[in-house]
Amino acid sequence: MSHSYGFKQLERDIGVILQETSDHKAIIDKVKPLLEQLLQNKNLIPAPYRTPRPDKYAQYLLYKPDDEAFSVIAFVWGPGQVAPVHDHLVWGLVGLYEGAVVEKRYRREDRGQSAEPRYAIREVGEVTARRGDISYVYPPDHDIHGVSNPFGEPAITLHIYGADIGKQPRHIHDVATGNYRDIITRHDNEAPVYSSHTAASS
């Protein structure tokens, strides 16, 4: 990775950004060009972490600093695989590394104490994202989406989140009822692909 933008430089750059602002939208605007550089690195994700799981999408932790101020994740989507509608409760960006996925965006609306169901999950947009495209999430109003790969080829998405998302408590939302349930989505690898102590040349 020495020929391309790498994780130690990313850590330095995000560190500066987080010192400058805590506003989610401002962070996303500043991190987006950094993710664009990562997406250009064709060797960023090693071959063992590019293969879809047969049962569900794969979630591989690529990198996180010691303070877990952010994390970089590769999600690998087999044809037909779907992530349920969910939130994140932290800022995040999603870039298309290979293939294509469909992202549907939602908003949770409080319909009042006397309403049944009280909450509604309303779809507010849909986009097909292809290589190089970048989307984002941040609470409270831009945080709920669902992702799927309805196409015939695998897809890989590269994510940067403002926490270790493999430890982050968040929610899966039921679009039909407006209800949600707590969830933590663990990584499929126990240790990051790139260590913060050995990525100096990355």
C-alpha positions in Angstrom: 0.0 0.0 0.0 3.0 2.3 0.1 2.3 3.7 -3.3 -1.2 4.9 -2.3 -3.0 6.8 0.4 -2.8 4.6 3.5 -4.2 4.1 7.0 -1.5 5.9 9.0 -2.0 9.1 6.9 -5.8 8.6 7.2 -5.4 8.4 11.0 -3.4 11.6 11.1 -5.8 13.4 8.8 -9.0 12.3 10.6 -7.3 13.2 13.9 -6.9 16.8 12.7 -10.5 16.9 11.5 -11.8 15.7 14.9 -9.8 18.3 16.7 -11.3 21.0 14.5 -15.0 20.1 14.7 -17.5 17.7 16.3 -20.3 18.6 13.9 -21.3 15.4 12.1 -21.9 17.0 8.7 -18.7 19.0 8.8 -16.8 15.8 9.7 -18.3 13.9 6.7 -17.5 16.8 4.3 -13.9 16.7 5.4 -13.5 12.9 5.5 -15.1 12.3 2.1 -12.0 13.3 0.0 -10.0 10.9 2.2 -12.3 8.0 1.5 -12.1 9.0 -2.2 -8.4 8.4 -2.0 -8.8 5.0 -0.3 -11.2 3.9 -3.0 -8.6 4.4 -5.6 -6.3 1.9 -4.0 -6.9 -1.4 -5.9 -4.8 -3.3 -3.4 -6.4 -2.0 -0.2 -8.5 -5.2 0.5 -6.5 -8.4 0.4 -8.0 -11.4 -1.5 -9.1 -13.4 1.5 -11.4 -10.5 2.5 -13.1 -10.1 -0.9 -15.2 -13.3 -0.9 -18.9 -13.2 0.1 -20.2 -15.4 2.8 -22.8 -17.9 1.7 -25.4 -16.9 4.4 -25.1 -13.1 4.8 -23.0 -10.1 3.9 -19.4 -10.2 5.3 -18.1 -7.5 7.6 -14.3 -7.1 7.9 -12.5 -4.7 10.1 -9.6 -3.2 8.1 -8.3 -0.6 10.4 -8.9 1.3 13.6 -6.6 3.5 15.7 -5.8 2.7 19.3 -8.4 5.2 20.6 -11.1 3.7 18.3 -12.0 7.3 17.2 -12.9 5.8 13.8 -12.9 2.5 12.0 -12.6 1.4 8.4 -14.7 -1.6 7.4 -15.1 -3.6 4.2 -18.5 -5.1 3.6 -18.7 -7.9 1.0 -22.1 -8.4 -0.6 -23.0 -11.6 -2.5 -25.7 -11.5 -5.1 -29.1 -11.1 -3.5 -27.7 -10.3 0.0 -29.5 -7.7 2.0 -28.8 -5.7 5.2 -32.0 -4.9 7.2 -33.1 -1.3 7.7 -30.8 0.0 10.5 -29.2 3.0 12.0 -25.7 3.7 13.2 -25.8 6.4 15.9 -22.4 7.7 14.8 -21.3 9.6 11.6 -20.2 7.4 8.7 -19.4 7.3 5.0 -20.0 4.5 2.6 -18.0 4.2 -0.6 -18.4 1.7 -3.5 -15.1 -0.2 -4.0 -16.3 -2.9 -6.4 -19.7 -3.7 -8.0 -22.9 -2.0 -7.2 -25.5 -1.9 -4.4 -28.9 -0.3 -3.9 -29.3 2.0 -0.9 -32.7 3.0 0.5 -32.9 5.9 2.9 -35.5 6.2 5.7 -36.6 8.6 8.3 -38.3 7.8 11.6 -41.3 9.9 12.4 -43.1 10.3 15.7 -46.8 10.3 15.0 -47.9 11.3 18.5 -48.7 9.4 21.7 -52.2 8.5 20.6 -51.1 7.1 17.2 -50.9 3.3 16.6 -48.3 2.6 15.7 -46.7 5.6 17.3 -43.7 5.7 15.0 -43.5 5.4 11.3 -40.4 4.6 9.2 -40.8 6.5 5.9 -38.7 5.8 2.8 -37.2 9.1 1.6 -35.0 8.0 -1.2 -33.3 5.2 -3.2 -30.1 5.2 -5.2 -28.0 2.6 -7.1 -24.4 3.2 -6.1 -21.5 2.1 -8.3 -17.7 2.1 -8.1 -16.5 5.4 -6.6 -19.8 6.7 -5.4 -20.0 7.8 -1.7 -22.9 8.1 0.6 -23.1 9.0 4.3 -25.0 8.6 7.5 -25.3 10.6 10.7 -27.8 11.0 13.5 -30.5 12.0 14.1 -32.1 12.7 10.7 -29.8 11.0 8.2 -29.0 7.8 10.0 -31.4 5.1 8.8 -30.9 3.1 5.6 -31.0 -0.4 4.1 -28.5 -1.8 1.7 -28.9 -4.7 -0.8 -27.1 -6.3 -3.7 -29.8 -7.3 -6.2 -27.3 -7.8 -9.0 -25.6 -10.9 -10.3 -22.1 -10.0 -9.2 -20.5 -9.5 -5.7 -20.0 -6.0 -4.4 -17.7 -4.5 -1.9 -18.4 -1.3 0.1 -15.8 0.6 2.1 -17.0 2.3 5.2 -15.5 4.8 7.6 -17.4 5.3 10.9 -16.8 7.5 13.9 -16.4 4.5 16.2 -15.6 0.8 16.1 -18.9 -0.1 14.5 -18.3 -3.7 15.5 -18.9 -2.7 19.1 -21.4 0.1 18.5 -24.9 -0.5 19.9 -27.5 0.5 17.4 -30.9 -0.6 16.0 -32.7 -2.6 13.3 -35.9 -0.9 12.4 -39.2 -2.6 11.3 -40.6 -0.5 8.5 -44.0 -2.1 8.8 -44.5 -1.3 12.5 -42.1 1.6 13.3 -40.6 -0.5 16.1 -36.9 -1.2 16.5 -34.6 -3.7 18.3 -31.1 -3.3 19.7 -28.2 -4.9 17.9 -24.5 -5.0 17.7 -23.0 -6.3 14.4 -19.7 -8.0 15.2 -16.9 -8.1 12.7 -16.2 -11.4 10.9 -12.5 -11.1 11.7 -11.2 -10.9 15.3 -8.3 -8.5 14.6 -8.0 -5.7 12.1 -6.5 -6.6 8.7 -4.0 -3.7 9.2 -2.6 -3.1 12.7 -2.2 0.4 13.9 1.3 -0.6 14.9 2.4 -2.1 11.6 0.6 0.2 9.2 3.3 3.0 9.2 4.1 2.4 5.6 0.5 2.0 4.5 
